[in-house]
Amino acid sequence: MGDNGTAGRADTGTDFAALIAGLLVEMLGELGTAPFPLDEVRTEGSIRNRDLVELGLGSLDWIRLALRVGEETGLELPEEVLVDAGRRTVASWAEALLLASCPTPGTNPAEPLDQE
């Protein structure tokens, strides 16, 4: 995933959930515990909203995953999505990265900024 010319950069068009899902499946494969195909992790809400520990990652593994996500996007995941089991999910991490990539905190990148 890393050598596609976009490593270390993120824009508001980035599909963070797909990126995280791909890195997660890659890591699970490295660990020999890939219980879900990539397409399912990308699309199934029940999988995207499960704690990464429930998907097969240990605490050091999800920290390594967070570092990989940071390397790929150039964005840092906020502490609360790393330590809160309810937010340590593909969906929550993608949402946190989307917010971090916004030009102004709290704005939706799909909506144009008001210019007066």
DSSP file (Angstrom, degrees, kcal/mol; ACC not computed):
  #  RESIDUE AA STRUCTURE BP1 BP2  ACC     N-H-->O    O-->H-N    N-H-->O    O-->H-N    TCO  KAPPA ALPHA  PHI   PSI    X-CA   Y-CA   Z-CA
    1    1 A M    >         0   0    0      0, 0.0     3,-0.5     0, 0.0    22,-0.0   0.000 360.0 360.0 360.0 -25.1    0.0    0.0    0.0
    2    2 A G  T 3   +     0   0    0      1,-0.2     5,-0.4     2,-0.1     2,-0.4   0.751 360.0  59.0 -76.0 -26.6    2.8    2.4    0.8
    3    3 A D  T 3   +     0   0    0      1,-0.2    -1,-0.2     2,-0.1     0, 0.0  -0.212  65.9 107.4-103.1  45.8    4.5    3.1   -2.6
    4    4 A N  S <  S-     0   0    0     -3,-0.5    -1,-0.2    -2,-0.4    -2,-0.1   0.297  95.2-103.7-100.5   9.6    1.6    4.5   -4.6
    5    5 A G  S    S+     0   0    0     -3,-0.3    -2,-0.1     1,-0.0    -3,-0.1   0.393 108.8  80.9  87.3  -4.4    3.0    8.1   -4.6
    6    6 A T    >   +     0   0    0     -4,-0.1     3,-2.0     2,-0.0    -3,-0.1   0.379  55.3 130.7-114.3   3.3    0.5    9.3   -1.9
    7    7 A A  T 3  S+     0   0    0     -5,-0.4    65,-0.2     1,-0.3    66,-0.2  -0.291  75.6  18.8 -59.4 138.5    2.2    8.0    1.2
    8    8 A G  T 3  S+     0   0    0     63,-0.6     2,-0.4    64,-0.5    -1,-0.3   0.469 110.8  89.9  82.1   1.0    2.5   10.6    3.9
    9    9 A R    <   -     0   0    0     -3,-2.0     2,-0.4    63,-0.9    65,-0.2  -0.980  49.0-177.4-131.2 144.1   -0.2   12.8    2.3
   10   10 A A        -     0   0    0     -2,-0.4     2,-0.3    64,-0.1    63,-0.1  -0.989   0.4-176.5-135.5 147.0   -3.9   13.0    2.8
   11   11 A D    >   -     0   0    0     -2,-0.4     3,-2.0    91,-0.0    90,-0.1  -0.855  46.1 -95.9-132.8 174.4   -6.6   15.1    1.2
   12   12 A T  T 3  S+     0   0    0     -2,-0.3    90,-0.1     1,-0.3    89,-0.0   0.620 120.5  61.6 -70.2  -9.4  -10.3   15.4    1.8
   13   13 A G  T 3  S+     0   0    0      2,-0.1    -1,-0.3     3,-0.0     2,-0.2   0.476  76.9 118.0 -90.3  -2.9  -11.0   12.9   -1.0
   14   14 A T    <   -     0   0    0     -3,-2.0     2,-1.4     1,-0.1     3,-0.2  -0.434  65.6-136.7 -67.8 133.3   -9.1   10.1    0.7
   15   15 A D     >  +     0   0    0      1,-0.2     4,-2.2    -2,-0.2     3,-0.2  -0.719  27.5 179.1 -88.4  87.5  -11.2    7.1    1.6
   16   16 A F  H  > S+     0   0    0     -2,-1.4     4,-2.9     1,-0.2     5,-0.2   0.850  75.3  56.0 -63.0 -36.3   -9.8    6.6    5.1
   17   17 A A  H  > S+     0   0    0      1,-0.2     4,-2.6     2,-0.2    -1,-0.2   0.912 109.6  46.2 -63.7 -41.5  -12.0    3.6    5.9
   18   18 A A  H  > S+     0   0    0      2,-0.2     4,-2.4    -3,-0.2    -2,-0.2   0.903 113.3  49.9 -66.7 -40.5  -10.7    1.8    2.8
   19   19 A L  H  X S+     0   0    0     -4,-2.2     4,-2.3     2,-0.2    -2,-0.2   0.944 114.1  43.8 -61.9 -48.9   -7.1    2.7    3.7
   20   20 A I  H  X S+     0   0    0     -4,-2.9     4,-2.8     1,-0.2    -2,-0.2   0.911 112.8  52.7 -63.9 -42.8   -7.4    1.5    7.3
   21   21 A A  H  X S+     0   0    0     -4,-2.6     4,-2.6    -5,-0.2     5,-0.2   0.917 110.1  48.6 -59.1 -43.8   -9.3   -1.6    6.2
   22   22 A G  H  X S+     0   0    0     -4,-2.4     4,-2.2     1,-0.2    -1,-0.2   0.917 113.3  45.8 -63.2 -44.3   -6.5   -2.5    3.8
   23   23 A L  H  X S+     0   0    0     -4,-2.3     4,-2.5     2,-0.2    -1,-0.2   0.881 112.7  51.9 -66.2 -37.6   -3.8   -1.9    6.4
   24   24 A L  H  X S+     0   0    0     -4,-2.8     4,-2.9     2,-0.2     5,-0.2   0.944 111.4  45.2 -63.4 -48.9   -5.7   -3.9    8.9
   25   25 A V  H  X S+     0   0    0     -4,-2.6     4,-2.2     1,-0.2    -2,-0.2   0.895 112.9  52.4 -63.5 -39.6   -6.2   -6.9    6.6
   26   26 A E  H  X S+     0   0    0     -4,-2.2     4,-2.0    -5,-0.2    -1,-0.2   0.932 112.3  45.1 -59.6 -46.3   -2.5   -6.7    5.6
   27   27 A M  H  X S+     0   0    0     -4,-2.5     4,-2.0     2,-0.2    -2,-0.2   0.912 111.1  52.0 -66.7 -42.7   -1.5   -6.7    9.3
   28   28 A L  H  X>S+     0   0    0     -4,-2.9     5,-3.0     1,-0.2     4,-0.5   0.886 108.9  52.2 -60.5 -37.3   -3.8   -9.5   10.2
   29   29 A G  H ><5S+     0   0    0     -4,-2.2     3,-0.9     3,-0.2    -1,-0.2   0.902 107.1  51.7 -63.7 -41.4   -2.3  -11.5    7.3
   30   30 A E  H 3<5S+     0   0    0     -4,-2.0    -1,-0.2     1,-0.3    -2,-0.2   0.857 111.4  48.0 -61.5 -35.1    1.2  -10.8    8.7
   31   31 A L  H 3<5S-     0   0    0     -4,-2.0    -1,-0.3    -5,-0.1    -2,-0.2   0.546 114.8-119.2 -82.8  -7.4    0.0  -12.1   12.1
   32   32 A G  T <<5S+     0   0    0     -3,-0.9    -3,-0.2    -4,-0.5    -2,-0.1   0.730  88.3 102.8  76.0  22.5   -1.5  -15.2   10.4
   33   33 A T      < +     0   0    0     -5,-3.0    -4,-0.2    -6,-0.2     3,-0.1  -0.301  31.8 149.0-132.7  50.8   -5.0  -14.2   11.7
   34   34 A A        +     0   0    0     -6,-0.2    22,-0.1     1,-0.2    -9,-0.1  -0.647   9.1 163.2 -87.9  86.1   -6.9  -12.7    8.7
   35   35 A P        +     0   0    0      0, 0.0    -1,-0.2     0, 0.0    21,-0.1   0.635  59.0  52.0 -79.7 -12.9  -10.5  -13.8    9.5
   36   36 A F  S    S-     0   0    0     -3,-0.1     2,-0.1    19,-0.1    -3,-0.0  -0.973  80.6-122.1-129.4 136.4  -12.1  -11.3    7.2
   37   37 A P    >>  -     0   0    0      0, 0.0     4,-1.8     0, 0.0     3,-0.6  -0.421  34.2-111.9 -68.1 151.9  -11.7  -10.6    3.4
   38   38 A L  H 3> S+     0   0    0      1,-0.2     4,-2.3     2,-0.2     5,-0.2   0.879 115.5  56.5 -53.2 -44.9  -10.8   -7.0    2.6
   39   39 A D  H 3> S+     0   0    0      1,-0.2     4,-1.8     2,-0.2     5,-0.3   0.870 107.0  49.9 -59.2 -37.3  -14.1   -6.3    0.9
   40   40 A E  H <> S+     0   0    0     -3,-0.6     4,-2.8     2,-0.2     7,-0.3   0.906 109.9  49.4 -68.3 -40.7  -16.0   -7.3    4.1
   41   41 A V  H  < S+     0   0    0     -4,-1.8    -2,-0.2     1,-0.2    -1,-0.2   0.880 113.8  47.7 -65.4 -36.4  -13.9   -5.1    6.3
   42   42 A R  H  < S+     0   0    0     -4,-2.3    -1,-0.2    -5,-0.2    -2,-0.2   0.848 127.3  22.3 -69.7 -35.2  -14.5   -2.2    3.9
   43   43 A T  H  < S+     0   0    0     -4,-1.8     2,-0.7    -5,-0.2    -2,-0.2   0.741  95.3  90.7-112.0 -27.0  -18.2   -2.6    3.6
   44   44 A E    >X  -     0   0    0     -4,-2.8     4,-2.8    -5,-0.3     3,-0.9  -0.641  54.1-159.9 -82.2 114.0  -19.7   -4.5    6.5
   45   45 A G  H 3> S+     0   0    0     -2,-0.7     4,-1.5     1,-0.3    -1,-0.2   0.839  91.0  59.9 -58.7 -35.0  -20.8   -2.1    9.3
   46   46 A S  H 34 S+     0   0    0      1,-0.2    -1,-0.3     2,-0.2    -5,-0.1   0.807 112.9  38.3 -66.9 -27.2  -20.7   -4.9   11.9
   47   47 A I  H X4 S+     0   0    0     -3,-0.9     3,-1.7    -7,-0.3    43,-0.3   0.883 113.3  54.0 -86.1 -44.4  -17.0   -5.4   11.1
   48   48 A R  H 3< S+     0   0    0     -4,-2.8    43,-2.6     1,-0.3    44,-0.4   0.726 111.1  48.4 -62.9 -21.3  -16.0   -1.7   10.7
   49   49 A N  T 3< S+     0   0    0     -4,-1.5     2,-0.3    -5,-0.2    -1,-0.3   0.242  89.0 104.7-105.2  12.7  -17.5   -0.9   14.1
   50   50 A R  S <  S-     0   0    0     -3,-1.7    40,-0.4     1,-0.1    41,-0.1  -0.718  82.7 -97.7 -93.8 145.1  -15.9   -3.7   16.1
   51   51 A D    >>  -     0   0    0     -2,-0.3     4,-1.0     1,-0.1     3,-0.7  -0.320  30.8-124.5 -55.3 137.5  -12.9   -3.1   18.4
   52   52 A L  T 34>S+     0   0    0     36,-2.4     5,-2.2     1,-0.3     4,-0.4   0.789 112.0  60.9 -58.6 -28.2   -9.7   -3.9   16.7
   53   53 A V  T >45S+     0   0    0     35,-0.2     3,-1.2     1,-0.2    -1,-0.3   0.902 101.7  51.9 -64.8 -40.5   -8.9   -6.3   19.5
   54   54 A E  T <45S+     0   0    0     -3,-0.7    -1,-0.2     1,-0.3    -2,-0.2   0.750 104.9  57.6 -66.1 -23.5  -12.0   -8.3   18.6
   55   55 A L  T 3<5S-     0   0    0     -4,-1.0    -1,-0.3    -3,-0.1    -2,-0.2   0.528 132.6 -86.8 -86.0  -6.1  -10.8   -8.4   15.0
   56   56 A G  T < 5S+     0   0    0     -3,-1.2     2,-0.4    -4,-0.4    -3,-0.2   0.475  85.0 126.3 120.6   2.9   -7.5  -10.1   16.1
   57   57 A L      < -     0   0    0     -5,-2.2    -1,-0.3     4,-0.1     2,-0.1  -0.767  45.2-145.8 -96.1 138.0   -5.1   -7.3   17.1
   58   58 A G     >  -     0   0    0     -2,-0.4     4,-2.4     1,-0.1     5,-0.3  -0.381  39.6 -91.7 -84.5 175.1   -3.3   -7.2   20.4
   59   59 A S  H  > S+     0   0    0      1,-0.2     4,-1.4     2,-0.2     5,-0.1   0.889 128.4  46.5 -60.6 -41.5   -2.5   -3.9   22.0
   60   60 A L  H  > S+     0   0    0      1,-0.2     4,-2.1     2,-0.2    -1,-0.2   0.847 110.8  55.6 -68.4 -31.3    1.0   -3.6   20.4
   61   61 A D  H  > S+     0   0    0      2,-0.2     4,-2.5     1,-0.2    -2,-0.2   0.927 107.1  46.4 -66.8 -45.9   -0.5   -4.6   17.1
   62   62 A W  H  X S+     0   0    0     -4,-2.4     4,-2.2     2,-0.2    -1,-0.2   0.811 111.0  53.8 -71.4 -25.1   -3.2   -1.8   17.0
   63   63 A I  H  X S+     0   0    0     -4,-1.4     4,-2.1    -5,-0.3    -1,-0.2   0.920 109.7  47.8 -68.0 -43.0   -0.5    0.7   18.0
   64   64 A R  H  X S+     0   0    0     -4,-2.1     4,-2.3     1,-0.2    -2,-0.2   0.895 110.8  52.2 -61.6 -39.2    1.6   -0.5   15.1
   65   65 A L  H  X S+     0   0    0     -4,-2.5     4,-2.7     1,-0.2    -2,-0.2   0.923 107.3  51.5 -62.5 -43.5   -1.5   -0.2   12.9
   66   66 A A  H  X S+     0   0    0     -4,-2.2     4,-2.3     1,-0.2    -1,-0.2   0.890 109.4  50.7 -60.5 -39.3   -2.0    3.4   14.1
   67   67 A L  H  X S+     0   0    0     -4,-2.1     4,-2.3     2,-0.2    -1,-0.2   0.901 110.2  49.4 -65.2 -40.5    1.6    4.2   13.2
   68   68 A R  H  X S+     0   0    0     -4,-2.3     4,-2.4     2,-0.2    -2,-0.2   0.908 109.6  51.5 -63.9 -41.6    1.1    2.7    9.7
   69   69 A V  H  X S+     0   0    0     -4,-2.7     4,-2.3     1,-0.2     6,-0.4   0.926 110.3  49.6 -60.7 -43.8   -2.0    4.8    9.2
   70   70 A G  H  X S+     0   0    0     -4,-2.3     4,-2.8     1,-0.2     5,-0.2   0.896 110.0  50.6 -61.6 -40.9    0.0    7.9   10.3
   71   71 A E  H  < S+     0   0    0     -4,-2.3   -63,-0.6     1,-0.2    -1,-0.2   0.895 113.8  45.1 -63.3 -40.1    2.8    7.0    7.8
   72   72 A E  H  < S+     0   0    0     -4,-2.4   -63,-0.9   -65,-0.2   -64,-0.5   0.848 126.8  27.1 -72.5 -35.1    0.3    6.6    5.0
   73   73 A T  H  < S-     0   0    0     -4,-2.3    -2,-0.2   -65,-0.2    -3,-0.2   0.714  90.8-129.6-103.1 -23.9   -1.8    9.7    5.7
   74   74 A G  S  < S+     0   0    0     -4,-2.8     2,-0.3     1,-0.3    -4,-0.1   0.593  74.5 114.4  77.8  10.5    0.6   12.1    7.4
   75   75 A L        -     0   0    0     -6,-0.4     2,-0.5    -5,-0.2    -1,-0.3  -0.861  62.4-134.2-115.7 148.9   -2.1   12.5   10.0
   76   76 A E        -     0   0    0     -2,-0.3    -9,-0.1    -3,-0.1     3,-0.0  -0.869  19.4-126.7-103.5 133.0   -2.0   11.5   13.7
   77   77 A L        -     0   0    0     -2,-0.5    16,-0.1   -11,-0.2     5,-0.0  -0.574  33.1-110.3 -73.5 136.6   -4.9    9.7   15.3
   78   78 A P    >>  -     0   0    0      0, 0.0     3,-1.1     0, 0.0     4,-0.6  -0.351  24.6-115.5 -67.2 150.3   -6.2   11.4   18.4
   79   79 A E  H >> S+     0   0    0      1,-0.3     4,-2.0     2,-0.2     3,-1.2   0.841 109.7  64.1 -55.1 -38.7   -5.5    9.6   21.7
   80   80 A E  H 3> S+     0   0    0      1,-0.3     4,-1.5     2,-0.2    -1,-0.3   0.821 102.2  48.5 -62.9 -30.2   -9.2    9.1   22.5
   81   81 A V  H <4 S+     0   0    0     -3,-1.1    -1,-0.3     1,-0.2    -2,-0.2   0.613 112.0  51.8 -83.4  -9.5   -9.7    6.8   19.4
   82   82 A L  H << S+     0   0    0     -3,-1.2    -2,-0.2    -4,-0.6    -1,-0.2   0.827 119.4  29.6 -88.9 -36.0   -6.6    4.8   20.4
   83   83 A V  H  < S+     0   0    0     -4,-2.0     2,-0.7     1,-0.1    -2,-0.2   0.707  98.3  84.9-102.1 -22.2   -7.5    4.0   24.0
   84   84 A D    >X  -     0   0    0     -4,-1.5     3,-2.0    -5,-0.3     4,-1.0  -0.742  64.6-153.4 -85.9 112.5  -11.3    3.9   24.0
   85   85 A A  T 34 S+     0   0    0     -2,-0.7     3,-0.3     1,-0.3    -1,-0.2   0.804  94.9  58.0 -56.4 -31.4  -12.3    0.4   23.0
   86   86 A G  T 34 S+     0   0    0      1,-0.2    -1,-0.3   -35,-0.1     6,-0.1   0.692 115.5  35.4 -72.1 -17.9  -15.6    1.7   21.7
   87   87 A R  T <4 S+     0   0    0     -3,-2.0     2,-1.8    -7,-0.2    -2,-0.2   0.381  88.2  97.9-114.5   0.5  -13.8    4.1   19.4
   88   88 A R     <  +     0   0    0     -4,-1.0   -36,-2.4    -3,-0.3     2,-0.3  -0.476  65.3 113.1 -88.3  65.5  -10.9    1.8   18.5
   89   89 A T  S  > S-     0   0    0     -2,-1.8     4,-2.5   -38,-0.2     5,-0.2  -0.862  82.0-109.9-133.2 162.6  -12.6    0.7   15.2
   90   90 A V  H  > S+     0   0    0    -40,-0.4     4,-2.3   -42,-0.4     5,-0.2   0.930 119.5  49.0 -57.8 -46.0  -12.0    1.1   11.5
   91   91 A A  H  > S+     0   0    0    -43,-2.6     4,-2.2     2,-0.2    -1,-0.2   0.912 113.0  45.0 -64.2 -44.6  -15.1    3.5   11.3
   92   92 A S  H  > S+     0   0    0    -44,-0.4     4,-2.5     2,-0.2    -1,-0.2   0.892 113.1  50.3 -68.9 -38.9  -14.0    5.7   14.2
   93   93 A W  H  X S+     0   0    0     -4,-2.5     4,-2.3     2,-0.2    -1,-0.2   0.918 110.8  50.0 -64.0 -41.4  -10.4    5.9   13.1
   94   94 A A  H  X S+     0   0    0     -4,-2.3     4,-2.3    -5,-0.2    -2,-0.2   0.912 111.4  48.5 -62.7 -42.4  -11.7    6.9    9.6
   95   95 A E  H  X S+     0   0    0     -4,-2.2     4,-2.3     2,-0.2    -1,-0.2   0.910 110.7  50.7 -63.3 -42.4  -13.9    9.6   11.0
   96   96 A A  H  X S+     0   0    0     -4,-2.5     4,-2.2     1,-0.2    -2,-0.2   0.892 111.5  48.0 -63.5 -39.6  -11.1   10.9   13.2
   97   97 A L  H  X S+     0   0    0     -4,-2.3     4,-1.7     2,-0.2    -1,-0.2   0.880 109.0  53.6 -68.9 -37.2   -8.8   11.1   10.2
   98   98 A L  H  X S+     0   0    0     -4,-2.3     4,-0.6     2,-0.2    -2,-0.2   0.933 111.3  45.6 -61.5 -45.4  -11.5   12.8    8.1
   99   99 A L  H >< S+     0   0    0     -4,-2.3     3,-0.9     1,-0.2     7,-0.2   0.894 111.7  52.2 -64.1 -39.4  -11.9   15.5   10.8
  100  100 A A  H 3< S+     0   0    0     -4,-2.2    -1,-0.2     1,-0.2    -2,-0.2   0.781 107.9  52.6 -67.8 -25.9   -8.1   15.9   11.1
  101  101 A S  H 3< S+     0   0    0     -4,-1.7    -1,-0.2    -3,-0.2    -2,-0.2   0.557  84.4 110.1 -87.3  -7.5   -7.8   16.4    7.4
  102  102 A C  S << S-     0   0    0     -3,-0.9     6,-0.1    -4,-0.6    -3,-0.0  -0.385  74.0-129.3 -67.8 144.7  -10.4   19.2    7.3
  103  103 A P  S    S+     0   0    0      0, 0.0    -1,-0.1     0, 0.0    -4,-0.0   0.830  98.4  28.6 -63.5 -31.7   -9.1   22.7    6.6
  104  104 A T  S >  S-     0   0    0      3,-0.0     3,-2.1    -5,-0.0    -3,-0.0  -0.998 100.4-102.3-130.4 130.5  -10.9   24.0    9.7
  105  105 A P  T 3  S+     0   0    0      0, 0.0     3,-0.1     0, 0.0    -5,-0.1  -0.234 106.1  16.7 -53.5 132.9  -11.7   21.9   12.7
  106  106 A G  T 3  S+     0   0    0      1,-0.3     2,-0.3    -7,-0.2    -6,-0.1   0.436  96.3 122.6  87.2  -0.4  -15.3   20.8   12.8
  107  107 A T    <   -     0   0    0     -3,-2.1    -1,-0.3    -8,-0.2    -5,-0.1  -0.666  63.6-122.9 -95.4 154.0  -16.0   21.5    9.1
  108  108 A N    >   -     0   0    0     -2,-0.3     3,-1.7     1,-0.1    -9,-0.1  -0.833  12.8-147.9 -91.8 121.0  -17.3   19.0    6.7
  109  109 A P  T 3  S+     0   0    0      0, 0.0    -1,-0.1     0, 0.0     4,-0.1   0.694  96.1  64.0 -65.6 -15.8  -14.9   18.8    3.7
  110  110 A A  T 3  S+     0   0    0      2,-0.1   -97,-0.0   -98,-0.0    -3,-0.0   0.692  95.1  70.3 -78.2 -17.9  -17.8   18.0    1.4
  111  111 A E  S <  S-     0   0    0     -3,-1.7     2,-0.1     1,-0.0    -3,-0.0  -0.840  90.0-117.6-101.6 135.5  -19.3   21.4    2.1
  112  112 A P        -     0   0    0      0, 0.0     2,-0.2     0, 0.0    -4,-0.1  -0.389  32.6-109.8 -67.5 146.4  -17.6   24.5    0.7
  113  113 A L        -     0   0    0      1,-0.1     2,-0.3    -4,-0.1    -6,-0.0  -0.545  36.3-105.6 -74.1 140.7  -16.3   27.0    3.3
  114  114 A D        -     0   0    0     -2,-0.2     2,-0.5     2,-0.0    -1,-0.1  -0.496  36.5-165.7 -66.6 129.1  -18.3   30.3    3.4
  115  115 A Q              0   0    0     -2,-0.3    -1,-0.0     1,-0.1     0, 0.0  -0.978 360.0 360.0-121.4 123.0  -16.3   33.1    1.8
  116  116 A E              0   0    0     -2,-0.5    -1,-0.1     0, 0.0    -2,-0.0   0.422 360.0 360.0 -99.9 360.0  -17.5   36.6    2.5
